[in-house]
Amino acid sequence: MKKTAKLICVAVLAAEILSSGLCFADGLNLVENYPRAGSSSSAPVNLGIKLFFDGNVADPSVREINRQCFSLSGPGGQTVPLKVLYKESEPNYILVLTEPEDRLKGLESNEEYKLTVSEGLQAAGGATLGKAETIAFRTRNTDTDVTVNMVIMGVMFVGMFVFSSLSLKKRLKKEGEQESKVNPYKLAKESGKSVNEVVEKVEKVKKKGTKKQTEDGGHAAQGGNAPVEGRKYVKRVRAPRPVSSAGGTGVIEEKKTIVETERGTKSTARPKKAKRKNKKSKKKK
């Protein structure tokens, strides 16, 4: 019995040793990352690189070591400052934020960047990455984005203008059709006349209006006395004419003669008060 128990203990210890050795041999692996290698859709402003591993890389015992394992190089080999963040609920997740000098501008547009994760990145059990991982990606072209946005805004503006114009035209057409429609039965009931009489009267009014519009158009084309648009009592003449052509000179001369005659009569007549004064002065003498 003792020999059997010893054999069982040895077998269990051997199994544990072999399993731990296999785990150490496997090491730590990068499972997924965003942005992906070779992508070109990353925004240059507030760019965050998400990394997922198959081990606990967010444990407090390895956080300070792992902070030193990330570097981002841009065009010309320029290094970009980074900030490494962890999440308690996801121990296999690390977020690397870019912190360039001008944070409002962010990274350079349409440029290639490389994130390097060193082989010293550790998990809580002591497993390491084993070899460095490099993720190369390109930032989005912001000039193209601005052009596309302007084109979309222009298309929307043109669409709204066309839609509003068609709606207005349709509404005016509908109003015109409603005004042109006459219900002879309703008019016959209101006026007490027969439907035939009402229809004949409506037709006469329409014909009269059409005839008048035709005559006005002919006068306007000939330069005749066509009414001026928007001014009811003003008519257009062909050309300016002198007053004498209408016989107005004789009337004016006659009026002048009458006025001068009246003035001469008034000037020769003596007022009554002056006569009385003269009589009184003679008596005194």
C-alpha positions as a Markdown table, in Angstrom:
| # | Residue | x | y | z |
|---|---|---|---|---|
| 1 | Met | 0.0 | 0.0 | 0.0 |
| 2 | Lys | 2.8 | 2.4 | 0.9 |
| 3 | Lys | 4.5 | 1.7 | -2.4 |
| 4 | Thr | 1.3 | 2.3 | -4.3 |
| 5 | Ala | 0.8 | 5.7 | -2.5 |
| 6 | Lys | 4.4 | 6.7 | -3.3 |
| 7 | Leu | 3.9 | 5.9 | -6.9 |
| 8 | Ile | 0.7 | 8.0 | -7.1 |
| 9 | Cys | 2.4 | 11.0 | -5.5 |
| 10 | Val | 5.4 | 10.8 | -7.9 |
| 11 | Ala | 3.0 | 10.6 | -10.9 |
| 12 | Val | 1.1 | 13.7 | -9.8 |
| 13 | Leu | 4.3 | 15.7 | -9.2 |
| 14 | Ala | 5.6 | 14.7 | -12.6 |
| 15 | Ala | 2.4 | 15.7 | -14.3 |
| 16 | Glu | 2.5 | 19.1 | -12.6 |
| 17 | Ile | 6.1 | 19.7 | -13.6 |
| 18 | Leu | 5.4 | 18.7 | -17.1 |
| 19 | Ser | 2.4 | 21.0 | -17.4 |
| 20 | Ser | 4.2 | 24.0 | -16.0 |
| 21 | Gly | 7.1 | 23.3 | -18.3 |
| 22 | Leu | 4.8 | 23.2 | -21.3 |
| 23 | Cys | 3.1 | 26.5 | -20.3 |
| 24 | Phe | 6.5 | 28.2 | -20.0 |
| 25 | Ala | 7.6 | 26.9 | -23.3 |
| 26 | Asp | 4.4 | 28.3 | -25.0 |
| 27 | Gly | 5.1 | 31.8 | -23.6 |
| 28 | Leu | 2.9 | 34.8 | -24.1 |
| 29 | Asn | 1.2 | 35.5 | -27.5 |
| 30 | Leu | -0.4 | 38.5 | -29.1 |
| 31 | Val | -3.8 | 37.3 | -30.2 |
| 32 | Glu | -5.4 | 40.4 | -31.8 |
| 33 | Asn | -4.7 | 44.1 | -32.3 |
| 34 | Tyr | -6.5 | 47.2 | -33.7 |
| 35 | Pro | -5.6 | 48.9 | -36.0 |
| 36 | Arg | -4.5 | 45.8 | -37.9 |
| 37 | Ala | -1.2 | 45.6 | -39.7 |
| 38 | Gly | -1.4 | 47.3 | -43.1 |
| 39 | Ser | -4.6 | 49.2 | -42.5 |
| 40 | Ser | -5.1 | 52.9 | -43.5 |
| 41 | Ser | -8.3 | 53.9 | -41.8 |
| 42 | Ser | -7.0 | 55.1 | -38.4 |
| 43 | Ala | -7.8 | 58.7 | -37.5 |
| 44 | Pro | -4.7 | 60.7 | -36.6 |
| 45 | Val | -6.4 | 62.5 | -33.7 |
| 46 | Asn | -6.8 | 60.6 | -30.3 |
| 47 | Leu | -5.5 | 57.4 | -31.8 |
| 48 | Gly | -5.7 | 54.4 | -29.4 |
| 49 | Ile | -4.1 | 51.0 | -30.2 |
| 50 | Lys | -5.9 | 48.0 | -28.7 |
| 51 | Leu | -3.8 | 44.8 | -27.9 |
| 52 | Phe | -5.2 | 41.5 | -26.8 |
| 53 | Phe | -3.0 | 38.7 | -25.3 |
| 54 | Asp | -3.6 | 35.1 | -24.2 |
| 55 | Gly | -2.3 | 35.9 | -20.6 |
| 56 | Asn | -2.9 | 38.2 | -17.7 |
| 57 | Val | -0.8 | 41.2 | -18.7 |
| 58 | Ala | -2.8 | 43.7 | -16.5 |
| 59 | Asp | -1.8 | 42.2 | -13.2 |
| 60 | Pro | -0.5 | 44.9 | -10.8 |
| 61 | Ser | 2.8 | 42.9 | -10.4 |
| 62 | Val | 3.7 | 43.3 | -14.1 |
| 63 | Arg | 2.2 | 46.7 | -15.0 |
| 64 | Glu | 5.3 | 48.8 | -14.4 |
| 65 | Ile | 7.4 | 46.4 | -16.4 |
| 66 | Asn | 5.0 | 46.3 | -19.3 |
| 67 | Arg | 4.7 | 50.1 | -19.5 |
| 68 | Gln | 8.3 | 50.2 | -20.8 |
| 69 | Cys | 7.7 | 47.6 | -23.5 |
| 70 | Phe | 5.9 | 49.8 | -26.1 |
| 71 | Ser | 7.3 | 52.3 | -28.6 |
| 72 | Leu | 5.7 | 54.1 | -31.6 |
| 73 | Ser | 7.9 | 55.6 | -34.5 |
| 74 | Gly | 6.6 | 57.9 | -37.2 |
| 75 | Pro | 7.9 | 59.3 | -40.5 |
| 76 | Gly | 11.7 | 59.8 | -40.3 |
| 77 | Gly | 12.0 | 57.6 | -37.2 |
| 78 | Gln | 10.5 | 60.2 | -35.0 |
| 79 | Thr | 9.3 | 58.7 | -31.7 |
| 80 | Val | 5.7 | 59.5 | -30.5 |
| 81 | Pro | 5.0 | 59.7 | -26.7 |
| 82 | Leu | 2.6 | 57.0 | -25.5 |
| 83 | Lys | 0.4 | 56.3 | -22.5 |
| 84 | Val | -0.4 | 52.6 | -21.5 |
| 85 | Leu | -3.7 | 51.9 | -19.8 |
| 86 | Tyr | -5.1 | 48.7 | -18.3 |
| 87 | Lys | -8.6 | 47.4 | -17.5 |
| 88 | Glu | -9.4 | 45.4 | -14.4 |
| 89 | Ser | -12.3 | 43.6 | -16.0 |
| 90 | Glu | -10.2 | 42.5 | -19.0 |
| 91 | Pro | -6.8 | 41.3 | -17.7 |
| 92 | Asn | -5.6 | 40.2 | -21.2 |
| 93 | Tyr | -6.2 | 43.7 | -22.7 |
| 94 | Ile | -3.9 | 46.7 | -23.0 |
| 95 | Leu | -4.7 | 50.1 | -24.5 |
| 96 | Val | -1.9 | 52.2 | -25.9 |
| 97 | Leu | -2.8 | 55.9 | -26.4 |
| 98 | Thr | -0.8 | 58.3 | -28.6 |
| 99 | Glu | 0.1 | 61.6 | -27.0 |
| 100 | Pro | 1.9 | 63.8 | -29.6 |
| 101 | Glu | 3.1 | 67.3 | -28.8 |
| 102 | Asp | 0.1 | 68.9 | -30.6 |
| 103 | Arg | -2.8 | 66.8 | -29.3 |
| 104 | Leu | -5.4 | 68.8 | -31.3 |
| 105 | Lys | -3.6 | 68.0 | -34.5 |
| 106 | Gly | -2.7 | 64.5 | -33.6 |
| 107 | Leu | -0.4 | 62.4 | -35.7 |
| 108 | Glu | 0.5 | 63.3 | -39.3 |
| 109 | Ser | -2.1 | 62.7 | -41.9 |
| 110 | Asn | -1.6 | 59.8 | -44.5 |
| 111 | Glu | 1.7 | 58.7 | -42.9 |
| 112 | Glu | 3.0 | 55.3 | -41.9 |
| 113 | Tyr | 3.6 | 54.5 | -38.2 |
| 114 | Lys | 5.0 | 51.4 | -36.5 |
| 115 | Leu | 4.2 | 50.1 | -33.0 |
| 116 | Thr | 6.8 | 47.8 | -31.5 |
| 117 | Val | 6.1 | 45.5 | -28.5 |
| 118 | Ser | 9.3 | 44.3 | -27.0 |
| 119 | Glu | 9.9 | 40.6 | -26.1 |
| 120 | Gly | 10.1 | 41.5 | -22.4 |
| 121 | Leu | 6.3 | 41.9 | -22.0 |
| 122 | Gln | 5.2 | 39.7 | -19.2 |
| 123 | Ala | 2.1 | 37.9 | -17.9 |
| 124 | Ala | 1.2 | 37.3 | -14.3 |
| 125 | Gly | 2.5 | 33.7 | -14.4 |
| 126 | Gly | 6.0 | 34.8 | -15.6 |
| 127 | Ala | 5.5 | 34.0 | -19.2 |
| 128 | Thr | 7.1 | 36.5 | -21.7 |
| 129 | Leu | 6.4 | 37.5 | -25.2 |
| 130 | Gly | 9.6 | 35.8 | -26.3 |
| 131 | Lys | 10.0 | 37.9 | -29.5 |
| 132 | Ala | 9.2 | 41.5 | -30.5 |
| 133 | Glu | 6.0 | 42.2 | -32.3 |
| 134 | Thr | 5.7 | 45.0 | -34.9 |
| 135 | Ile | 2.4 | 46.5 | -36.1 |
| 136 | Ala | 2.7 | 48.8 | -39.1 |
| 137 | Phe | -0.3 | 51.0 | -40.1 |
| 138 | Arg | -1.1 | 54.2 | -42.0 |
| 139 | Thr | -3.2 | 57.1 | -40.8 |
| 140 | Arg | -6.2 | 58.3 | -42.7 |
| 141 | Asn | -5.9 | 61.1 | -45.4 |
| 142 | Thr | -7.8 | 64.0 | -43.8 |
| 143 | Asp | -7.7 | 66.1 | -47.0 |
| 144 | Thr | -9.7 | 63.4 | -48.8 |
| 145 | Asp | -12.1 | 63.3 | -45.9 |
| 146 | Val | -12.7 | 67.1 | -46.2 |
| 147 | Thr | -13.3 | 66.8 | -49.9 |
| 148 | Val | -15.7 | 63.9 | -49.5 |
| 149 | Asn | -17.6 | 65.8 | -46.8 |
| 150 | Met | -17.9 | 68.9 | -49.0 |
| 151 | Val | -19.1 | 66.9 | -52.0 |
| 152 | Ile | -21.8 | 65.2 | -49.7 |
| 153 | Met | -22.9 | 68.6 | -48.4 |
| 154 | Gly | -23.1 | 70.0 | -52.0 |
| 155 | Val | -25.2 | 67.0 | -53.1 |
| 156 | Met | -27.5 | 67.4 | -50.1 |
| 157 | Phe | -27.9 | 71.2 | -50.8 |
| 158 | Val | -28.7 | 70.6 | -54.5 |
| 159 | Gly | -31.2 | 67.8 | -53.5 |
| 160 | Met | -32.9 | 70.0 | -51.0 |
| 161 | Phe | -33.2 | 72.9 | -53.5 |
| 162 | Val | -34.6 | 70.6 | -56.3 |
| 163 | Phe | -37.0 | 69.0 | -53.8 |
| 164 | Ser | -38.3 | 72.4 | -52.5 |
| 165 | Ser | -38.6 | 73.7 | -56.1 |
| 166 | Leu | -40.7 | 70.7 | -57.2 |
| 167 | Ser | -42.8 | 71.0 | -54.1 |
| 168 | Leu | -43.5 | 74.7 | -54.7 |
| 169 | Lys | -44.3 | 74.1 | -58.3 |
| 170 | Lys | -46.7 | 71.2 | -57.5 |
| 171 | Arg | -48.4 | 73.3 | -54.8 |
| 172 | Leu | -48.9 | 76.3 | -57.2 |
| 173 | Lys | -50.2 | 74.0 | -59.9 |
| 174 | Lys | -52.7 | 72.5 | -57.5 |
| 175 | Glu | -53.9 | 75.9 | -56.3 |
| 176 | Gly | -54.3 | 77.0 | -59.9 |
| 177 | Glu | -56.4 | 73.9 | -60.7 |
| 178 | Gln | -58.5 | 74.5 | -57.7 |
| 179 | Glu | -59.2 | 78.1 | -58.7 |
| 180 | Ser | -60.0 | 77.1 | -62.3 |
| 181 | Lys | -62.5 | 74.4 | -61.3 |
| 182 | Val | -66.1 | 75.7 | -61.0 |
| 183 | Asn | -68.9 | 73.6 | -59.6 |
| 184 | Pro | -72.0 | 74.5 | -61.8 |
| 185 | Tyr | -74.3 | 72.6 | -59.5 |
| 186 | Lys | -73.3 | 74.6 | -56.5 |
| 187 | Leu | -73.6 | 77.9 | -58.4 |
| 188 | Ala | -77.0 | 76.9 | -59.8 |
| 189 | Lys | -78.2 | 76.1 | -56.3 |
| 190 | Glu | -77.0 | 79.4 | -54.9 |
| 191 | Ser | -78.3 | 81.6 | -57.8 |
| 192 | Gly | -81.5 | 79.7 | -58.4 |
| 193 | Lys | -80.8 | 79.3 | -62.1 |
| 194 | Ser | -80.6 | 76.1 | -64.1 |
| 195 | Val | -77.3 | 74.2 | -64.6 |
| 196 | Asn | -77.3 | 74.9 | -68.3 |
| 197 | Glu | -77.6 | 78.6 | -67.8 |
| 198 | Val | -74.7 | 78.6 | -65.2 |
| 199 | Val | -72.5 | 76.6 | -67.6 |
| 200 | Glu | -73.2 | 79.0 | -70.5 |
| 201 | Lys | -72.4 | 82.0 | -68.3 |
| 202 | Val | -69.1 | 80.5 | -67.1 |
| 203 | Glu | -68.1 | 79.7 | -70.7 |
| 204 | Lys | -68.9 | 83.3 | -71.7 |
| 205 | Val | -66.8 | 84.7 | -68.9 |
| 206 | Lys | -63.9 | 82.4 | -69.8 |
| 207 | Lys | -64.1 | 83.4 | -73.5 |
| 208 | Lys | -64.3 | 87.1 | -72.6 |
| 209 | Gly | -61.2 | 86.8 | -70.4 |
| 210 | Thr | -59.3 | 85.0 | -73.1 |
| 211 | Lys | -60.3 | 87.6 | -75.7 |
| 212 | Lys | -59.2 | 90.4 | -73.5 |
| 213 | Gln | -55.8 | 88.8 | -72.8 |
| 214 | Thr | -55.3 | 88.4 | -76.5 |
| 215 | Glu | -56.2 | 92.0 | -77.3 |
| 216 | Asp | -53.9 | 93.3 | -74.5 |
| 217 | Gly | -51.1 | 91.2 | -75.8 |
| 218 | Gly | -51.6 | 92.6 | -79.3 |
| 219 | His | -51.6 | 96.2 | -78.1 |
| 220 | Ala | -48.4 | 95.5 | -76.1 |
| 221 | Ala | -46.7 | 94.0 | -79.2 |
| 222 | Gln | -47.7 | 97.1 | -81.3 |
| 223 | Gly | -46.7 | 99.6 | -78.6 |
| 224 | Gly | -50.3 | 100.7 | -78.2 |
| 225 | Asn | -52.3 | 101.7 | -75.1 |
| 226 | Ala | -51.6 | 98.5 | -73.2 |
| 227 | Pro | -52.0 | 98.7 | -69.5 |
| 228 | Val | -48.7 | 98.7 | -67.5 |
| 229 | Glu | -48.3 | 95.6 | -65.4 |
| 230 | Gly | -48.9 | 96.3 | -61.7 |
| 231 | Arg | -50.5 | 99.7 | -62.4 |
| 232 | Lys | -54.2 | 99.5 | -63.1 |
| 233 | Tyr | -55.0 | 103.0 | -64.4 |
| 234 | Val | -51.7 | 103.7 | -66.3 |
| 235 | Lys | -51.4 | 103.0 | -70.0 |
| 236 | Arg | -48.4 | 103.0 | -72.2 |
| 237 | Val | -48.3 | 105.3 | -75.3 |
| 238 | Arg | -46.4 | 104.8 | -78.5 |
| 239 | Ala | -44.4 | 108.1 | -78.2 |
| 240 | Pro | -44.6 | 111.5 | -76.4 |
| 241 | Arg | -46.6 | 114.2 | -78.3 |
| 242 | Pro | -46.8 | 118.0 | -77.9 |
| 243 | Val | -49.8 | 119.7 | -76.4 |
| 244 | Ser | -50.5 | 121.5 | -79.7 |
| 245 | Ser | -51.2 | 118.2 | -81.4 |
| 246 | Ala | -54.3 | 117.8 | -79.3 |
| 247 | Gly | -55.4 | 121.5 | -79.8 |
| 248 | Gly | -54.3 | 122.6 | -76.4 |
| 249 | Thr | -52.4 | 125.8 | -77.6 |
| 250 | Gly | -55.6 | 127.7 | -78.4 |
| 251 | Val | -57.1 | 127.0 | -75.1 |
| 252 | Ile | -54.0 | 128.2 | -73.3 |
| 253 | Glu | -53.8 | 131.4 | -75.3 |
| 254 | Glu | -57.5 | 132.1 | -74.6 |
| 255 | Lys | -57.1 | 131.6 | -70.9 |
| 256 | Lys | -54.1 | 134.0 | -71.0 |
| 257 | Thr | -56.1 | 136.7 | -72.7 |
| 258 | Ile | -59.0 | 136.4 | -70.2 |
| 259 | Val | -56.6 | 136.7 | -67.3 |
| 260 | Glu | -54.8 | 139.8 | -68.7 |
| 261 | Thr | -58.1 | 141.5 | -69.5 |
| 262 | Glu | -59.3 | 140.9 | -65.9 |
| 263 | Arg | -56.1 | 142.3 | -64.5 |
| 264 | Gly | -56.4 | 145.4 | -66.7 |
| 265 | Thr | -60.0 | 146.1 | -65.6 |
| 266 | Lys | -59.1 | 145.8 | -62.0 |
| 267 | Ser | -56.2 | 148.2 | -62.4 |
| 268 | Thr | -58.2 | 151.0 | -64.1 |
| 269 | Ala | -61.2 | 150.8 | -61.8 |
| 270 | Arg | -61.2 | 153.2 | -58.8 |
| 271 | Pro | -62.3 | 151.8 | -55.4 |
| 272 | Lys | -65.4 | 153.3 | -53.8 |
| 273 | Lys | -63.6 | 154.3 | -50.7 |
| 274 | Ala | -61.2 | 156.5 | -52.7 |
| 275 | Lys | -64.2 | 158.4 | -54.3 |
| 276 | Arg | -65.7 | 159.2 | -50.9 |
| 277 | Lys | -62.5 | 160.5 | -49.6 |
| 278 | Asn | -62.1 | 162.8 | -52.6 |
| 279 | Lys | -65.7 | 164.2 | -52.1 |
| 280 | Lys | -65.0 | 165.1 | -48.5 |
| 281 | Ser | -61.8 | 166.9 | -49.4 |
| 282 | Lys | -63.6 | 169.1 | -52.0 |
| 283 | Lys | -66.3 | 170.1 | -49.4 |
| 284 | Lys | -63.6 | 171.3 | -47.0 |
| 285 | Lys | -62.0 | 173.5 | -49.6 |
